[in-house]
């Protein structure tokens, strides 16, 4: 299985595991929420039970129902109209409500929970029967008649429900006869907890924080693992690429050395002194080339050494560099200013950077194109710009080109020889010089490398 497919498969299973973890956390939090809600409601019920089950409440209710039964009796026997009955019922309920408010407020000190909740006792259905005649004076689909506490809207929690029924013989005023009637009502005791959900979430805060922290930790773990895998994959590719490149770089001079050695072993080579001289010069050139490659690799593995800085005329130095520019395929145009400027720098290291950038400009731009070297002073810094008109560097690659062994490639194929160390070394040298190196590039139009040196 390819490395890329392995990473995709790993990412898929990581996301699957994360989805499973989130689902489990959601299930646990939901169940805990329900359990905490029930526990909290039961605790509130226990706290207010002594208040709503007290003898005072019983006395208030007995008085209310005694008066209410008389009112129902009047309604059944047409002593009052329906509108009069409704008005009288609400007046009676309101009078009891006022008494209940005073009663509840008197218990705030001993039962602080009463300040956080509202209690109501209401009638949801009333059926009155006299001598076989039934009259439903309050239906279940009518608005309940609240006679104790407050009439609140929205979601409420039921404390208790009950049915009360009684039979009474009563004399009718108009005639001296006993009338037997029965009275039945459905009663509901409810409470409303202000900011109920907020109170429950506050009780579950530690669990929510722990759950979110766990999920975030897993996400970060997956992210760092994925990033580490990608980084390791890139490092592996760069190492493989470096091995291939250095093998390719060394193959040509080594092949040349082999051919030269074989040629020198022949007697004909020494019979012709001119031919022998050319072979020896070629041998020295290829040896120097191998030594340069090895030195460049060694430089990347050594710790940066303290540089010996010296004062130089940077303008004269740049003019010397441009005058020694040697290329059969490219021309160099320079625009160096000011006329004279003394800098304290490491001349050998700076020259190495410039030579590397000029070599890259030659390698990565078409033949017969121009290379421009420009320098100027700005904001206490001396800038040196080297511009070529090659293929340019994609913006996505520009942040990587100064990394060790990194080379821009297409389809894992490099058209130009190199080890991916030149720009890395340039960047290291500029850091040692307390300066910077940056690039501005537009694909298909060219690149400009900018050296920034403190004055």
C-alpha positions in Angstrom: 0.0 0.0 0.0 1.3 3.4 -0.9 2.3 5.8 1.8 -0.3 8.4 0.7 -3.1 5.8 0.9 -1.9 4.7 4.3 -2.1 8.3 5.6 -5.6 8.7 4.1 -6.7 5.4 5.7 -5.2 6.5 9.1 -7.0 9.9 8.8 -10.3 8.1 8.0 -10.0 5.9 11.1 -9.0 8.8 13.3 -12.1 10.7 12.2 -14.2 7.6 12.7 -12.8 7.3 16.2 -13.4 11.0 16.9 -17.0 10.7 15.7 -17.5 7.7 18.1 -15.9 9.6 21.0 -18.2 12.6 20.4 -21.3 10.3 20.1 -20.4 8.6 23.4 -19.8 11.9 25.1 -23.1 13.2 23.8 -24.9 10.1 25.1 -23.3 10.4 28.5 -24.0 14.1 28.8 -27.6 13.7 27.8 -28.2 10.9 30.3 -26.4 12.8 33.0 -28.5 15.9 32.2 -31.7 13.9 32.6 -30.5 12.3 35.8 -29.3 15.6 37.2 -32.6 17.2 36.3 -34.6 14.5 38.1 -32.4 14.6 41.1 -32.6 18.4 41.3 -36.4 18.5 40.9 -36.8 15.8 43.7 -34.5 17.8 45.9 -36.6 20.9 45.4 -39.8 19.0 46.1 -38.4 17.7 49.3 -37.3 21.2 50.4 -40.7 22.8 49.8 -42.8 19.8 51.0 -43.1 21.1 54.6 -44.5 24.3 53.2 -47.2 23.0 50.8 -48.2 20.1 53.1 -48.6 22.3 56.2 -51.8 22.6 58.2 -52.1 26.2 57.2 -52.4 25.2 53.5 -55.1 22.7 54.5 -57.0 25.4 56.3 -56.8 27.8 53.4 -58.0 25.0 51.0 -60.9 23.9 53.2 -62.2 27.5 53.4 -61.8 27.9 49.6 -63.6 24.7 48.7 -66.4 25.3 51.2 -67.2 28.6 49.6 -66.6 27.2 46.1 -69.1 24.4 46.6 -71.8 26.9 47.6 -71.0 28.9 44.5 -71.4 25.7 42.3 -74.7 24.9 44.0 -76.0 28.4 43.1 -74.8 27.9 39.5 -76.6 24.5 39.1 -79.9 25.8 40.4 -79.7 28.9 38.2 -79.4 31.3 41.1 -76.6 32.9 39.1 -75.7 33.1 35.5 -72.6 31.5 33.9 -70.9 34.9 33.7 -71.7 35.7 37.3 -70.3 32.3 38.3 -67.1 32.8 36.4 -66.6 36.3 37.9 -67.4 35.1 41.4 -65.1 32.0 41.0 -62.1 34.2 40.0 -62.8 36.7 42.8 -62.8 33.9 45.3 -59.6 32.4 43.8 -57.9 35.8 43.8 -58.7 36.4 47.4 -57.2 33.0 48.3 -54.2 33.8 46.1 -53.5 36.9 48.1 -53.6 34.9 51.4 -51.2 32.4 49.8 -48.7 35.1 48.8 -48.6 36.3 52.4 -48.2 32.8 53.6 -45.3 32.0 51.2 -43.5 35.2 51.9 -43.6 34.5 55.6 -41.5 31.3 54.9 -38.8 32.9 52.8 -36.4 33.1 55.7 -36.6 29.4 56.6 -37.0 28.2 53.1 -34.8 30.3 50.7 -35.6 28.0 47.9 -39.1 29.6 47.7 -37.4 32.8 46.3 -36.1 30.8 43.3 -39.3 29.0 42.4 -43.0 29.6 41.9 -45.7 27.4 43.2 -49.3 27.1 42.1 -52.3 24.9 43.0 -55.0 24.8 40.4 -58.3 23.1 39.6 -58.2 21.5 36.1 -61.8 20.0 36.2 -64.9 20.5 38.3 -68.0 18.3 38.0 -71.1 19.1 40.1 -74.1 16.7 40.3 -77.4 17.3 42.1 -80.4 14.9 42.0 -79.0 13.1 38.9 -78.3 16.3 37.0 -74.6 16.7 36.0 -73.0 20.0 35.3 -69.3 20.3 34.4 -68.5 23.8 35.5 -64.8 23.6 34.6 -63.7 21.4 31.7 -60.2 20.0 31.2 -59.7 22.0 28.0 -60.7 25.3 29.8 -58.1 27.5 31.5 -57.4 26.0 34.9 -58.5 28.0 38.0 -55.5 28.9 40.0 -56.3 29.6 43.6 -52.9 29.3 45.3 -49.6 30.8 44.3 -48.9 32.2 40.9 -50.2 31.5 37.5 -47.1 31.0 35.4 -46.7 30.1 31.8 -44.3 27.7 30.0 -42.8 24.5 31.2 -43.6 23.5 34.8 -42.8 20.5 37.0 -45.7 18.7 38.6 -45.5 17.9 42.3 -48.7 16.1 42.7 -52.1 15.4 41.2 -55.3 14.4 42.9 -59.0 13.9 42.8 -61.3 15.1 45.5 -64.9 14.0 45.8 -67.6 14.6 48.3 -71.4 14.1 48.7 -73.5 16.6 50.8 -77.1 17.0 51.7 -78.2 20.6 51.5 -81.5 22.4 51.9 -82.6 24.6 49.1 -83.6 28.1 50.3 -86.8 28.4 48.2 -88.4 25.2 49.5 -87.8 23.3 52.6 -86.5 20.2 51.0 -83.1 18.4 51.2 -81.1 18.1 48.0 -78.3 15.6 47.8 -75.4 16.6 45.6 -71.9 15.4 44.8 -68.8 17.5 44.1 -65.7 16.3 42.3 -62.6 18.2 41.2 -59.2 17.4 39.7 -56.3 19.3 41.4 -52.7 19.8 40.3 -49.8 21.1 42.3 -47.0 22.5 40.1 -43.8 24.5 40.4 -41.8 26.6 38.1 -38.0 26.8 38.6 -36.5 30.0 37.2 -33.4 29.4 35.0 -33.8 25.7 35.4 -31.6 24.7 32.5 -28.9 27.1 33.6 -28.9 25.6 37.1 -28.6 22.1 35.7 -25.8 23.0 33.3 -24.0 24.7 36.3 -24.2 21.5 38.2 -22.8 19.6 35.2 -20.1 22.2 34.5 -17.2 20.0 35.5 -18.4 17.2 33.3 -18.9 19.5 30.3 -15.4 21.0 30.8 -13.9 17.6 31.1 -15.8 16.3 28.1 -14.9 19.2 25.9 -11.3 19.1 27.1 -11.1 15.4 26.3 -12.4 15.9 22.8 -10.1 18.9 22.2 -7.1 16.9 23.5 -8.0 14.0 21.1 -8.4 16.4 18.2 -5.0 18.0 19.0 -3.5 14.6 19.4 -4.8 13.5 16.0 -3.7 16.8 14.5 -0.1 16.6 15.8 0.1 12.9 14.8 -1.1 13.8 11.3 1.3 16.7 11.1 4.1 14.5 12.4 3.3 11.9 9.8 3.3 14.4 7.0 6.5 15.9 8.3 8.2 12.5 8.5 6.9 11.7 5.0 8.4 14.9 3.7 11.7 14.3 5.5 11.8 10.8 4.1 11.1 12.1 0.6 13.7 14.8 1.0 16.3 12.3 2.2 15.5 10.0 -0.7 15.6 13.0 -3.1 18.9 14.1 -1.6 20.4 10.7 -1.9 19.3 10.5 -5.6 20.6 14.0 -6.3 24.0 13.6 -4.6 24.4 10.2 -6.4 23.6 12.0 -9.7 25.9 14.9 -8.8 28.8 12.6 -8.0 28.2 10.2 -10.8 29.4 12.5 -13.6 32.7 13.6 -12.0 33.4 10.0 -10.8 32.8 8.7 -14.3 35.1 11.3 -15.7 37.8 10.4 -13.1 37.4 6.8 -14.1 37.9 7.6 -17.8 40.8 9.9 -17.1 42.5 7.3 -14.9 42.1 4.7 -17.6 43.5 7.1 -20.1 46.5 8.0 -17.9 47.3 4.3 -17.6 47.9 4.1 -21.3 51.4 4.8 -22.6 50.0 7.0 -25.4 49.0 9.5 -22.8 52.5 10.2 -21.7 53.9 10.2 -25.2 51.8 13.3 -25.9 52.6 15.8 -23.3 49.8 18.2 -24.4 47.2 15.5 -24.1 48.5 14.4 -20.7 48.4 18.0 -19.5 44.7 18.3 -20.5 43.9 15.0 -18.8 45.5 16.2 -15.6 43.7 19.6 -15.7 40.4 17.8 -16.2 41.3 15.4 -13.4 42.0 18.4 -11.1 38.7 20.1 -12.1 36.6 17.0 -11.5 38.4 16.5 -8.1 37.6 20.1 -7.2 34.0 19.6 -8.2 33.7 16.5 -5.9 35.4 18.4 -3.1 32.9 21.3 -3.5 30.0 18.9 -3.2 31.4 17.2 -0.1 32.3 20.5 1.5 28.7 21.8 0.9 27.2 18.7 2.5 29.7 19.0 5.4 28.8 22.6 6.0 25.2 21.8 6.7 26.1 19.3 9.5 28.5 21.7 11.3 27.5 24.1 14.0 27.6 27.7 13.0 31.0 29.3 13.9 31.6 32.7 15.2 32.3 34.9 12.2 35.2 37.3 11.9 33.7 40.5 10.8 35.7 43.2 9.1 35.0 46.6 7.6 34.8 46.6 3.8 33.6 49.0 1.1 30.5 47.0 0.1 30.2 49.0 -3.2 33.7 48.1 -4.3 33.1 44.5 -3.3 30.0 44.2 -5.4 31.7 45.8 -8.4 34.5 43.2 -8.1 31.9 40.4 -8.0 30.1 41.7 -11.1 33.4 42.2 -12.9 34.3 38.6 -12.3 30.9 37.3 -13.5 31.6 34.7 -16.1 28.8 33.1 -18.2 28.5 32.1 -21.8 24.7 32.0 -21.7 23.7 35.0 -19.5 24.6 38.7 -19.2 24.8 40.5 -15.9 23.4 44.1 -15.5 24.3 45.9 -12.3 22.9 49.0 -10.5 25.0 49.5 -7.4 24.6 52.5 -5.1 25.7 54.6 -3.3 29.2 55.4 -4.5 30.8 54.2 -1.3 29.6 52.5 1.9 31.5 50.9 4.7 30.0 47.8 6.3 31.2 45.4 9.0 30.6 41.9 7.7 32.3 38.6 6.8 33.4 39.1 3.3 34.0 35.4 2.4 30.6 34.3 3.7 28.8 37.1 1.9 30.6 36.3 -1.3 29.5 32.7 -1.0 25.9 33.8 -0.8 26.2 36.0 -3.8 28.0 33.4 -5.9 25.3 30.8 -5.0 22.5 33.2 -6.0 24.1 34.1 -9.2 24.7 30.4 -10.0 21.0 29.7 -9.3 20.0 32.6 -11.6 22.0 31.1 -14.4 20.7 27.6 -13.8 17.0 28.5 -13.4 16.6 31.0 -16.2 16.6 30.5 -20.0 19.8 31.1 -22.0 20.3 34.6 -23.4 18.3 36.2 -20.6 19.6 39.0 -18.4 20.4 38.8 -14.7 20.2 42.0 -12.7 22.1 42.9 -9.5 20.9 45.9 -7.7 21.9 47.4 -4.3 20.7 50.4 -2.3 20.4 51.8 1.3 17.1 52.1 3.0 16.1 52.5 6.7 19.6 51.7 8.1 19.8 48.5 6.0 21.7 47.7 2.9 19.8 45.8 0.3 21.2 43.6 -2.4 18.7 42.2 -5.0 19.5 39.6 -7.6 16.8 39.2 -10.3 16.4 36.5 -13.0 13.7 36.0 -15.6 13.2 32.3 -15.2 10.1 30.2 -14.5 9.7 31.8 -11.0 8.7 30.1 -7.8 5.1 29.3 -6.9 3.9 31.2 -3.8 3.1 27.8 -2.0 6.8 26.8 -2.4 8.5 30.1 -1.4 8.4 29.4 2.4 10.1 26.0 1.8 12.9 26.8 -0.5 15.3 27.8 2.4 14.8 24.4 4.1 17.5 21.8 4.2 17.5 19.5 1.1 14.3 21.0 -0.2 14.0 21.3 -4.0 11.0 22.4 -6.1 10.0 19.5 -8.4 7.3 18.5 -10.6 6.2 14.9 -10.6 9.1 14.0 -8.4 11.5 14.8 -11.3 14.2 17.4 -11.2 15.3 18.9 -14.5 18.2 20.8 -13.0 21.0 19.3 -10.9 21.3 20.3 -7.3 21.4 19.1 -3.7 18.8 21.4 -2.2 21.5 22.9 0.1 22.4 26.2 -1.6 19.6 28.4 -0.4 19.6 26.7 3.0 23.3 27.6 3.5 22.6 31.2 2.2 19.9 31.5 4.8 22.1 30.2 7.6 24.9 32.6 6.6 22.6 35.6 6.5 21.3 34.7 10.0 24.9 34.7 11.2 25.5 38.1 9.6 22.4 39.4 11.5 20.7 39.8 8.1 17.9 38.1 6.2 17.3 36.6 2.8 13.8 36.7 1.2 12.4 36.0 -2.2 9.8 37.7 -4.4 8.6 35.7 -7.4 5.9 35.5 -10.0 5.5 32.2 -11.9 6.6 32.4 -15.5 8.1 35.9 -14.9 11.1 35.4 -12.7 12.4 35.7 -9.2 14.2 38.3 -7.0 16.2 37.3 -4.0 16.7 40.1 -1.5 19.6 40.3 0.9 19.1 42.7 3.9 22.2 43.6 5.8 22.2 46.0 8.8 24.4 49.0 8.3 
